[in-house]
């Protein structure tokens, strides 16, 4: 089974110089996505599935997908500083870091993924996450689309609805994307 998390970001740009100091809590909110990278790297050894993290830069001037194969990369991330530095490297020199970068619009990306993965969209008005195990066959590929510090755009949400993505909720509060990843993995794989 492949497990993919797609997180669109409206703020991250590839044409700006980044450093750990400039992005933590500030510039472009790279720190939000670096926490996702850190959490997924921690799940790597605990799940019997291939894990991919697709960072989608949704700014109209970007429209790029960075596919980060968590299961295949040697990631020795011990802290948020490590993961932030790694994410800056991924954005700066993706090919050298084993990352597949593609210029693609969100619609085409989702169409591509949906060919071999069941789509899920995390949103407060979805089905309770505890029901996920009942609808998810752990042998099939699954893709979870999660907002970062902003919700998905109306167009992105409408596209996912048209594609039949299953709406899943972890509650009515707003959660960090990195926490959403952990909760999804917990409910899919660890809960009895």
ChimeraX attribute file (.defattr): number of C-alpha atoms within 10 A of each C-alpha:
attribute: neighborCount
match mode: 1-to-1
recipient: residues
	/A:1	15
	/A:2	17
	/A:3	21
	/A:4	25
	/A:5	23
	/A:6	23
	/A:7	23
	/A:8	28
	/A:9	25
	/A:10	22
	/A:11	16
	/A:12	20
	/A:13	20
	/A:14	13
	/A:15	9
	/A:16	10
	/A:17	11
	/A:18	18
	/A:19	14
	/A:20	19
	/A:21	12
	/A:22	14
	/A:23	19
	/A:24	17
	/A:25	12
	/A:26	11
	/A:27	18
	/A:28	17
	/A:29	18
	/A:30	25
	/A:31	23
	/A:32	21
	/A:33	23
	/A:34	24
	/A:35	22
	/A:36	26
	/A:37	25
	/A:38	24
	/A:39	21
	/A:40	21
	/A:41	22
	/A:42	17
	/A:43	18
	/A:44	18
	/A:45	10
	/A:46	11
	/A:47	17
	/A:48	14
	/A:49	17
	/A:50	15
	/A:51	23
	/A:52	21
	/A:53	23
	/A:54	24
	/A:55	23
	/A:56	25
	/A:57	24
	/A:58	23
	/A:59	14
	/A:60	9
	/A:61	9
	/A:62	18
	/A:63	19
	/A:64	23
	/A:65	24
	/A:66	20
	/A:67	21
	/A:68	24
	/A:69	17
	/A:70	22
	/A:71	21
	/A:72	12
	/A:73	13
	/A:74	11
	/A:75	16
	/A:76	12
	/A:77	17
	/A:78	11
	/A:79	12
	/A:80	19
	/A:81	17
	/A:82	16
	/A:83	24
	/A:84	26
	/A:85	19
	/A:86	20
	/A:87	23
	/A:88	20
	/A:89	15
	/A:90	20
	/A:91	20
	/A:92	16
	/A:93	13
	/A:94	17
	/A:95	12
	/A:96	10
	/A:97	16
	/A:98	15
	/A:99	19
	/A:100	15
	/A:101	19
	/A:102	13
	/A:103	13
	/A:104	16
	/A:105	16
	/A:106	19
	/A:107	13
	/A:108	10
	/A:109	18
	/A:110	20
	/A:111	14
	/A:112	11
	/A:113	16
	/A:114	17
	/A:115	9
	/A:116	13
	/A:117	19
	/A:118	19
	/A:119	23
	/A:120	22
	/A:121	23
	/A:122	24
	/A:123	21
	/A:124	16
	/A:125	12
	/A:126	16
	/A:127	16
	/A:128	13
	/A:129	18
	/A:130	15
	/A:131	13
	/A:132	18
	/A:133	14
	/A:134	10
	/A:135	9
	/A:136	14
	/A:137	13
	/A:138	16
	/A:139	9
	/A:140	13
	/A:141	19
	/A:142	22
	/A:143	25
	/A:144	24
	/A:145	24
	/A:146	23
	/A:147	21
	/A:148	23
	/A:149	18
	/A:150	12
	/A:151	16
	/A:152	20
	/A:153	13
	/A:154	9
	/A:155	11
	/A:156	16
	/A:157	16
	/A:158	12
	/A:159	16
	/A:160	20
	/A:161	15
	/A:162	9
	/A:163	14
	/A:164	14
	/A:165	19
	/A:166	19
	/A:167	21
	/A:168	22
	/A:169	21
	/A:170	19
	/A:171	15
	/A:172	10
	/A:173	8
	/A:174	12
	/A:175	14
	/A:176	16
	/A:177	21
	/A:178	19
	/A:179	13
	/A:180	21
	/A:181	19
	/A:182	16
	/A:183	14
	/A:184	19
	/A:185	17
	/A:186	14
	/A:187	15
	/A:188	20
	/A:189	13
	/A:190	11
	/A:191	9
	/A:192	7
